[in-house]
Amino acid sequence: MDIDMKTRLAQKKTQLKMRQVQAAIQQYKEYFVKNIDQFIKKYRYADETEVMKIESFIANLSFVQPGQLSVKDVCPYPHNNVYLCFLSRTETLFKIYILGKYDDIINDYDEWEVFSPYLLLVDEDFIHYVYVNDYGNAIESQVM
C-alpha cells in the first residue's frame, strides 16, 4: 500500500509540473500576442511535427555552453521563413517556437532579446540557420 501511495504521489507531482509548464508557456504566448505589433498577422507557433523537427535539429548543433553555439562555418543564405528558437533563460522558453519571415523577426529583435540574449533562427529547410549572439551579431551557417 505504501508503494502505491508513493507511486501516485510521484504521478501527481509530474502532472502538476506539466500543468505549470503549460501555464507558463501560455503566459508567454499571450504576452507575445499582446505586446508584439501585429503578432497574429506576422507569426504563428510551430505545430507538433515542426516542434519535433526543430528539437531534433537543435540536438545536432554544437554548443560551447548552454545557449552559446559553436559556429565554425559561415554560410550566407537567402532566408525566407524561419523558426525563432530561444536558447537561454527559462526552460519554458525553450518549448516555444515561432514561425515567421526572417525580416520580421530581425525587425522585432528588440522584443525577442528581452527574453533571451541568444536566438536561433532555423530555416524551413532544416539545414540553414542564423545564430544571434548576446551582442546582437547574426552568424549564418548550415548543418553538415
C-alpha positions in Angstrom: 0.0 0.0 0.0 2.8 2.4 0.9 4.4 1.8 -2.5 1.1 2.5 -4.2 0.8 5.9 -2.5 4.4 6.8 -3.4 3.7 6.0 -7.0 0.5 8.0 -7.1 2.2 10.9 -5.3 5.0 10.9 -7.9 2.4 10.8 -10.7 0.6 13.7 -9.2 3.8 15.7 -8.9 4.6 15.0 -12.5 1.2 16.0 -13.7 1.4 19.2 -11.6 4.8 20.1 -13.1 3.4 19.5 -16.6 0.4 21.8 -15.9 2.7 24.5 -14.5 4.9 24.4 -17.6 1.9 24.5 -19.9 0.5 27.5 -18.0 3.9 29.3 -18.2 4.0 28.6 -22.0 0.5 30.0 -22.4 1.5 33.2 -20.4 4.5 33.8 -22.7 2.3 33.2 -25.8 -0.3 35.6 -24.6 2.4 38.2 -23.8 3.8 37.9 -27.3 0.4 38.3 -28.9 -0.4 41.4 -26.8 3.0 43.2 -26.9 4.5 42.5 -30.3 3.0 44.7 -33.0 0.8 42.7 -35.4 2.0 39.3 -34.0 -1.0 37.4 -35.3 -0.5 38.7 -38.8 3.2 38.1 -38.9 3.8 34.9 -36.9 2.4 31.6 -35.9 3.5 28.9 -33.4 5.1 25.6 -34.7 2.8 22.6 -34.7 3.8 19.2 -33.1 5.5 17.9 -36.2 7.5 21.0 -36.7 8.5 21.0 -33.0 9.9 17.5 -33.3 12.0 18.6 -36.3 13.2 21.7 -34.6 14.2 19.9 -31.4 16.0 17.2 -33.5 17.8 20.0 -35.4 18.9 21.8 -32.2 20.0 18.5 -30.6 22.5 18.1 -33.5 24.1 21.5 -33.1 27.4 22.0 -31.2 27.1 24.2 -28.1 30.1 25.7 -26.3 27.9 26.2 -23.2 24.2 26.4 -22.8 22.8 29.0 -25.2 26.1 29.6 -26.9 26.5 27.9 -30.3 29.9 27.0 -31.7 29.6 28.2 -35.3 32.5 27.0 -37.4 31.5 27.7 -41.0 29.8 30.9 -42.1 27.4 30.2 -44.9 25.3 33.1 -46.1 21.9 32.0 -47.4 18.8 33.9 -48.6 16.3 33.4 -45.7 12.6 33.5 -46.1 10.5 31.8 -43.3 12.4 30.8 -40.2 11.6 29.3 -36.8 12.6 31.5 -33.9 14.1 29.5 -31.0 15.1 30.9 -27.7 18.4 29.4 -26.4 18.6 30.7 -22.9 16.7 32.0 -19.9 13.8 29.8 -18.6 13.2 26.2 -19.6 9.7 27.3 -20.7 11.0 29.5 -23.5 12.9 26.5 -24.9 9.5 25.0 -25.7 8.2 27.9 -27.7 9.0 28.0 -31.5 7.6 30.9 -33.6 7.5 30.8 -37.4 7.7 34.0 -39.4 9.6 35.8 -42.1 13.2 36.3 -41.4 13.0 40.1 -41.9 10.0 40.4 -39.5 11.9 38.5 -36.8 15.0 40.6 -37.2 13.0 43.8 -37.2 11.4 42.7 -33.9 14.8 41.8 -32.4 14.4 44.3 -29.6 11.3 42.4 -28.4 12.9 39.0 -28.6 16.2 39.9 -26.9 14.3 40.8 -23.7 13.5 37.1 -23.3 16.8 35.6 -24.5 20.1 37.1 -25.5 20.8 34.0 -27.6 18.5 33.3 -30.5 18.4 30.7 -33.2 16.6 31.2 -36.5 16.1 27.8 -38.2 15.2 27.8 -41.9 12.2 25.8 -43.0 14.6 23.5 -44.9 16.2 22.5 -41.5 19.7 22.9 -43.0 20.4 26.6 -42.8 20.3 28.7 -39.6 21.2 32.0 -38.2 22.6 32.3 -34.6 22.2 35.6 -32.9 24.6 36.0 -30.0 24.3 38.3 -27.0 25.9 41.2 -28.9 23.1 41.0 -31.5 25.5 39.7 -34.1 23.8 37.4 -36.6 26.0 34.5 -37.8 24.7 32.4 -40.7 25.6 28.8 -41.1 24.2 25.4 -42.0 24.4 21.9 -40.7 26.6 19.4 -42.5 
